[in-house]
Amino acid sequence: MIKSLFIFILCLTSTLSFAQVSNQLKDTVIYFTPDQNAEFVGGVDQLMEYIYSNYRAPCGTGFEINGVVILRFVVEIDGSISNAIVEKNSDCVLCDSQALRIVNKMPTWIPALNHGQAVRSYIRLPIDFSF
């Protein structure tokens, strides 16, 4: 009887522990294809305006800067940006660093939704510096 009671208590506590780990894991999952993608407040037009208004041409370079950089970052549940990386470099190191600077100082986004709840999601963003 004591042995079966011990096994019952062990099973009960192990399932409770698992439930706590699951909640923690749920907060760390990053979705590639949520039901509804994250969105820059104001849409694509506002995003492009933000990018080009925050671009700063490097002084004294003596050459035209141009290239396409593809960035990947996470839009968090609260809409903040994290883990921004250059996924595909351009031929211009200055463009890559400009793109990262612009993304890292972005305002909050509208987070992605999955089954009606805000979730963390990846965004891939190409930035064309051919202007």
C-alpha positions as CSV (number, residue, x, y, z in Angstrom):
1,M,0.0,0.0,0.0
2,I,2.8,2.5,0.9
3,K,4.6,1.5,-2.3
4,S,1.6,2.3,-4.5
5,L,1.0,5.6,-2.6
6,F,4.6,6.6,-3.2
7,I,4.3,5.8,-6.9
8,F,1.0,7.8,-7.1
9,I,2.7,10.8,-5.5
10,L,5.7,10.5,-7.7
11,C,3.5,10.4,-10.8
12,L,1.5,13.4,-9.7
13,T,4.5,15.6,-8.9
14,S,6.2,14.6,-12.2
15,T,3.2,15.7,-14.2
16,L,3.0,19.0,-12.3
17,S,6.7,19.6,-13.0
18,F,6.2,18.9,-16.7
19,A,3.4,21.4,-16.9
20,Q,5.6,24.1,-15.5
21,V,8.3,23.3,-18.1
22,S,5.7,23.4,-20.9
23,N,4.6,26.9,-19.9
24,Q,8.3,28.1,-20.0
25,L,8.9,26.4,-23.3
26,K,5.7,28.0,-24.8
27,D,7.2,31.4,-24.1
28,T,10.4,30.5,-26.0
29,V,8.9,29.1,-29.1
30,I,9.5,31.2,-32.2
31,Y,7.0,30.7,-35.1
32,F,8.1,30.7,-38.7
33,T,4.5,30.6,-40.0
34,P,2.0,31.8,-37.5
35,D,-1.7,32.2,-38.3
36,Q,-1.2,35.9,-38.7
37,N,2.2,37.5,-39.3
38,A,3.7,40.3,-37.2
39,E,3.2,43.7,-38.8
40,F,4.9,47.1,-38.6
41,V,2.4,49.6,-37.2
42,G,1.0,51.4,-40.3
43,G,1.9,48.6,-42.7
44,V,4.5,48.2,-45.4
45,D,4.4,51.9,-46.6
46,Q,5.2,53.1,-43.0
47,L,7.9,50.5,-42.7
48,M,9.6,51.7,-45.9
49,E,9.3,55.3,-44.8
50,Y,10.8,54.4,-41.4
51,I,13.8,52.6,-43.0
52,Y,14.6,55.4,-45.5
53,S,14.1,58.2,-43.0
54,N,16.5,56.5,-40.6
55,Y,19.2,55.8,-43.2
56,R,22.4,57.8,-42.6
57,A,24.9,58.0,-45.4
58,P,28.4,57.5,-44.1
59,C,30.5,60.6,-44.3
60,G,33.7,60.8,-46.3
61,T,33.4,57.4,-48.0
62,G,33.9,58.8,-51.5
63,F,31.8,56.1,-53.1
64,E,28.1,55.4,-53.7
65,I,26.6,53.0,-51.2
66,N,24.3,50.4,-52.6
67,G,23.3,46.8,-52.1
68,V,20.5,44.6,-50.8
69,V,20.7,43.2,-47.2
70,I,18.4,40.5,-45.9
71,L,17.9,40.6,-42.1
72,R,16.2,38.2,-39.8
73,F,14.9,39.2,-36.4
74,V,12.3,38.1,-33.8
75,V,9.2,40.1,-33.1
76,E,8.5,39.4,-29.4
77,I,5.1,39.0,-27.8
78,D,5.1,42.6,-26.7
79,G,6.1,43.8,-30.3
80,S,9.7,44.6,-29.5
81,I,12.5,43.5,-31.8
82,S,15.3,41.0,-30.7
83,N,18.0,38.8,-32.2
84,A,18.5,40.8,-35.4
85,I,21.1,39.3,-37.6
86,V,22.3,39.8,-41.2
87,E,21.0,36.6,-43.0
88,K,22.4,37.6,-46.4
89,N,25.2,40.1,-46.7
90,S,25.3,42.7,-49.4
91,D,28.5,43.5,-51.2
92,C,28.7,46.6,-48.9
93,V,29.8,46.2,-45.3
94,L,28.5,49.7,-44.5
95,C,25.0,48.7,-45.8
96,D,25.0,45.7,-43.6
97,S,25.8,47.7,-40.5
98,Q,23.3,50.4,-41.4
99,A,20.5,47.8,-41.8
100,L,21.3,46.3,-38.4
101,R,21.3,49.7,-36.8
102,I,18.0,50.6,-38.4
103,V,16.3,47.4,-37.3
104,N,17.7,47.4,-33.8
105,K,16.2,50.9,-33.1
106,M,12.7,50.1,-34.7
107,P,9.6,50.9,-32.7
108,T,7.4,48.1,-31.6
109,W,5.5,46.0,-34.1
110,I,2.0,44.4,-33.9
111,P,3.0,40.8,-32.8
112,A,2.1,37.7,-34.7
113,L,-1.0,35.7,-33.7
114,N,-1.4,32.0,-33.5
115,H,-4.7,30.6,-32.4
116,G,-5.7,34.1,-31.4
117,Q,-2.8,34.6,-29.0
118,A,0.3,36.8,-29.5
119,V,3.4,34.7,-30.2
120,R,7.1,35.3,-31.0
121,S,7.8,35.1,-34.7
122,Y,10.6,35.5,-37.2
123,I,10.6,38.2,-39.8
124,R,12.9,38.3,-42.9
125,L,13.3,41.8,-44.2
126,P,15.2,42.8,-47.3
127,I,16.5,46.3,-47.3
128,D,17.6,47.8,-50.7
129,F,20.2,50.5,-50.4
130,S,20.2,51.3,-54.1
131,F,19.0,54.9,-53.7
